[in-house]
Each structure stands twice: as C-alpha cells, then as structure tokens.
Amino acid sequence: MGLPNVFNTGRTGMIASKAAIATTGHNIANTNTEGFSRQRVLTSAETPRNSAGMQSLIGNGTAISRVERINDEYVEKQVRNGARDLSHMEEKDLVLRQTEDVFNEMNGDGLNRLISRFFNEFRKLSNEPDNEAVRQSVRESSQAMVNDFHRIRREVEAVREHIDARLEGYSKEINSLAEQVKDLNMQIKTAELAGGSPNDLLDKRDQAMKKLGSYMEMSVHKDGGGSFVVDVKGVGPLVVGPMAEKFSVFRSKADDQGKPEAAFDVQSTSHANSLVTHQIKGGKLGALLEVRDKTLSTILDRLDELAYNISDSVNSIHQQGFTRHGVQGVEFFGHMGGKERASEFIQLSDAVRDSVNNIAAAAQPDSPGDNRIAIAISGLQSEKFMNEGKATMDDFYNSIVSDVGVAASKNRSGMNQQKDIMTQLNKIRDQISGVSIDEETANLMQFQHMFDASAKVIQVADEMLKTVLDMRR
Amino acid sequence: MRVTQHTNFDTIRDSIHRSKSRMEGLQQQSATLRKLNTPSDDPIGAAKVLEIRTDKVNNDQFQMNTRMAETFLENTDHIIGELADIVVRAKEIALGQASGASSNEGTRLGVAEEVTQLFQQAVATANRRIGDRYLLGGFKTQRPPVDPEGRYTGDDGQTMVEIAKDVFISSNVPGVEVFNTHPKSSNDGRSVYSPNTLGRGPASEGAMDGELAYENVNVFDEIQNLRIALLTGDLDGVRNTLDRFDQVHSKLVACRAKVGSRLQGLQSTSQALERHNVTNAQLGSVLEDADMAQVVSDLTKEETVFKSALASSQRLIQPTLLDFLK
C-alpha cells in the first residue's frame, strides 16, 4: 500500500466531514421550515482494494453513501389524518359560531322575547279591547316579531352564502394542491431515477399532501414507482401518476338531501356522474357541506314551521272574531300556502296593516268590550301544537336555540380534544424529524473535529513523504 | 426522548395560549357578570333561561292585568255602593210617605221632585266610565249602558282577563246583573212597570202575588214606580216599593260582596305571581350569573399560572449549547 493512499484516505474524511457540516448547516437553516425533516449523511467505510496480494486489508477511508431524511411515514399519516379532523372541527366551529350569533338571545332581544311580547300584547288587548292605543301596540309588536323572523332567516342565509363562498375558494385550492402533488410526484421520480434521494422534495410533497388531506377524507398510498396515489373516499381518484383530477362548484336547484336552492353543488371530473356534493365526508369541505345541508337546513325548516304555525293558528282564531267594524273573517297575518319559506313570507295582512280597527278582539259584532278572541289568541302561547302536540311555540323555539348551542358546544369540545391530540402528534413527529439546535451544534463540533483530524492525517502523510524524500540526500 | 427547539417553543406557545384563553373566558365573565354568554356555554341552561324570561314577561303582563282589573273592579264597587245609597235614600222617602198620617199631597209632590233627582243620579252613576269605557255595559263599553228612561242597553258580556297562567277573572259586572234582582226571569230586566200596568196601580199586584219569588225588581223601575205613586197619591203603591227596595238593596250588597271577593282573589294571585317571580329570578341567577368570588379567585390563580409559564419559558428559551462553546 502506497503512501499517497493515506493522502486519499484523509481526503475522503475531509469530504465526508464537509458534507456532514453542510447538512448540519442545512438542518439548522431549516429549523423553522414547516414540514422539514432533519437530514443526515450516511457514510460507509470504503472497502480496501485487494491489491498486490496483501494479506491484511487496510481501509481506504470513507464514502458518502447517501443523505437521508429522518421521517416516519406512519407518523406522517397520523399527523395528516389528525390535521384533517382538526380542520373539519375548526371549520365547523367557525360557521356554527356565526349561526349561534344569529340566535344569541343571552344578551338582549331576540325572537323568544318578541314572541312573548306578541302574545302579551293580546293579553293587554284583552284588558282594554276598546283602546285604540293598545291596538296600535299589538300591531307594532306583531310587526317586530315578523321582522325578527325575517332577520333570522336573512342572517342564516348569509351564513349559507359565506359557506358557499368558502366552498368555491376551497375547490380552487384543492385543484392547485392536487396539481402540486402530481408535479412533485414527477420531480421525485425523475430525481430518484437519477439515483439521488430528493429529501426536500419528499418533505414538500408530504406538506402538500397534508394540506390537501385537510379538505376531505382521502386515502393515500404509494405506487411501485414511489408516487403518491390519492383517492377521495366515495368520489374516486384525485391524483394518479401524471394525472390530477379537478373539483369545481356550480349553483343548482335544491335537492332532497338538504341542499338549499341556488347553493353550490360540488362536482369532480373523477366521478362518473360528476356530482359529488353528498359523497364528500370529513375535512373542511365535509364540515361546510354538513353545516349547510344538515344543520342550517334543519334550523330553517323548524323556523318555517314555527312561523307558519303562529300565522296559521292566530289567523284561524282571528277569522272567527269581529273587527271594530263588525266584520268577520279578517286575517291577521297574510295568507301563506304552506310551510315552505314561511319565515320569509310571514307578514301582517293588508287589512291589519291598513287599520288597527281590523284587529278582531270580539267574538260577537258590535261589542267593543268583548275580548274573547284576544284571550283565545293569547292562550295560543301555552298551547302545545308544535311537534305533534308535544311542545308549545316557546318550547319549540327555545329548542332551536338550545340545539344550535349543543351543536356548537359539542363540536367545540371535540375540537379542543383534537387540538390536544394534534399537539401530541406534532410532538411525536418533532421528536423524530424535528431539528434540535443543541444536537446540531454538537454534531457540528463532532464533524469539525473529524475535519481537523482528517486534515491532520494528510499533514502526517505529507511529513512522512518529506521524511522519505529526505532520506536520499 | 429527543426534545427539539420546536417542541420547546410549541409547548411555550401552547401553554400561553391555553392560559390566555382561560383568562379571556374569566375576563368575559367578570366583565359581564354572567357565565352564560352564548347558547353553547350551556345549551340546556340557555333554553331554561329563555323559558324563565318568557315566564317573567308573562308574569309582568299578568300583574299589569291584575292592576287593570283591580281599577275596574274598585270603580265598579264604588258605583254599586253609590247605587245602594240611592236606594236607601229612596226607601227612606217611601217610608216617610207610606202612611196617610205623615204625608199629604204637598209633601208627596215635594219629595217626588227629590225622587226624580235620585233617578237621574242613579242613571248618571250607572253610566259612569273610566277613560272612554263604560263599566256596566257588558261588552257594549262604548255607549252609556242605561238610557235616560232607565232602560238597560248593554249586554251580559263578562270581560275575562288572565291574571295568572290559565286563571281568568271577570273584570266587570254587567249592569243587567246589578240593576235586577232576578235578571233571568225577565229579558234583561227591562220594565216590570210597563205602560199597560201604569194606570192600574195596585190592581195588578194580585196577579203577581203567586210568583213573587221569581219576580224581578229593577232599580230604575222601582224609583220610577215610587215617583209615579207619589205623584198620583197612590199610598199602596208607595208602600209596595218598600219591600222591593229592600230586595234591590240586598241584591246590590250581594254584588258588592262578589266584587269584593274578586278583588281579594286578585290580591292573592298577585302575591303568588310575585313569589313565582322571585323563585324564577333565583333560578335564572343560578344559571346565568357568574359567581364573582369564584371568577376572581380563578382569575388570580390563572394569572399565577400565566406568569409561571412565562418565567419558565424565559429559562427554557435562553441557553443553547452555543452559549457554552466559546
């Protein structure tokens, strides 16, 4: 074995330590990069060349075999699923909070108070059926109640529109992320074919996949070539090899699964009949669709039912009564065909709007002191004709408020739990893949010493060579 | 376990967030003095609170109704009392003129004038109103229930008002019940003294004897009877009115008793409502109001937690290995 070989051995050490120091630097530089996995240089001992029939094999130094990223695929998957569930709940929380605000009566006036006021005005009227001022106030309070029905309807619709706007934005983000995953798939494949290990691209793809996975439930597996194949549950493939499917939204008619009129339907190029609104589960999209088509639709249906019942029951009594002009059969609320959108269409009848004398308090004509109709109407407040005779109108409305509260608080406690889970999962991921500056500093010193020592080897070899050359003088 | 800078900072951020959000919640409670700020804070409690508020609004209205009914009934009581006084005075006059010994045509004509006054006073009293509402007209509250001839023009409508949930009380007494001793036996009690019997005087009495128990006596008719008897010098007629005035008077007293018992009923219901309101307010307070002692002590505790989180973070963040490699 020749002396120059020792030079070479020292050189490999220097190269390896330089690579390790560069990688350490890369790690430190990316300490705060989201989704980054720490990397390390794997070296292997250079196998001795079996030359000149030497018996003892002396090593040839070191070689960099590859740079690997430290990453656990299983943990990544857990983080991805955890993030999806958390996004689902956060998204739901956001829109449920808005919905709750619509019904928040804890700090002021709301429909509950206005409904009791409505009935109490009829009680007032029963005291003084002949008093014009009381009639005015009956009409005014009825109008206030009607207005509040309209307000709630309008505000819930506004939440729906907000949801639709988000759906539209999200479908674009999904497309762009799917595109990213597809592109990264191809870049990674190219890099791997060239024999490298594209760690940073892998991190990027994991990161993009994590974001993409937060929109809905999807499954991911690797094909033979190491590319991600993404399947959306119940819908179909989203990314396969060099192909990424597209999501889009369009306005359509109401359907029988709670989707409101003119709200967005979601379609995907990957599904046979392209309509996937009700197939999407979980994630942000799932949360939005669930709240829009289930929670809000149910709320509005019940609100409609309430508005219709108030209007219908008050009318049926009011029509039996006589107005101040002795006319029978006048409606108090404008006629409505049915429950459909009743909270939007509920309105005082033209007659009552024209003159308060058209409010019927009397059960017989020409009896200004007769208050029997007013009493009968105020009695509706405690009559159980909602929910097939199980609830009064008050109960019915209160249960809407409390159901909104239950939905929001259930989701919030789930969300807080999920946050804890995510914290834990992120810690686990960080334990494996995160960069510790202390550790990297220690590594830095270690590799620096190695660099110094390798240089020393060359220096020693140089001195040895000098000694050998000096021998001839 | 590998603990990285990320883990450190995440833990710090996390504990600060947690502590801050708990403090925020407590802060909101102490600022509003309420623990129930949105339905999701306590959905079941929120529904209960709404129920209590409805109850409160209704009770307030019931109390208002009670007060209105009280006013109406008290005024009705005054009217009936005054009518009773008038009847008493009429009877005194009748008594004074009943025997030929104490009366002659001159005195009779003199007091007849007073009886005319009494009649008009009775009509005016019966037509008294509060605001623009005639009290004794039944449902016919917008016109005088008794015309100048003493005929009742109202009906027998009872204005029921709700003074507690599903408890109704009549806030008026229809005139027909007040003016007549047996309103049912005569169509709203009008004119026992019909023009046909006008000239016959005592002769008609025999025919009525048999059904005396069911005979209806009307206040206005009776005063009118007295006046006519005085004017015509019909002493039998004057004597006849004595017993009938007694009947009318006892009827009026009975009416007052009825009104009085209604007023008593109103008061006890009103007290029950007050008690109900207090109970409701207590329950509402338990559900809605923040326990300030608890909130303040929690807040102090949270502040300590927050400070110690910050202090430990300070220690955790500062040193790295780099500080010791020099």
Interface residues (C-beta under 8 A of the other chain):
Chain A: T31 N32 L96 E100 D101 F103 N104 E105 M106 N107 N112 R113 I115 S116 R117 F119 N120 R123 K124 S126 N127 E128 P129 D130 N131 A362 Q364 D366 S367 P368 G369 D370 N371 R372 I375 S378 G379 Q381 S382 D394 D395 Y397 N398 S399 V401 S402 D403 V404 G405 V406 A408 S409 R412 T423 N426 K427 D430 Q431 I432 G434 V435 S436 I437 D438 E439 T441 A442 M445
Chain B: M1 R2 V3 T4 Q5 H6 T7 D10 D14 T32 R34 L36 N37 T38 P39 S40 D41 D42 P43 I44 A46 A47 V49 L50 E51 R53 T54 V57 N58 D60 Q61 F62 M64 N65 M68 A69 G131 D132 R133 G137 G138 F139 K140 T141 Q142 D155 G157 T159 M160 V161 E162 K165 D166 F168 S171 N172 E288 T320 L321 L322 L325
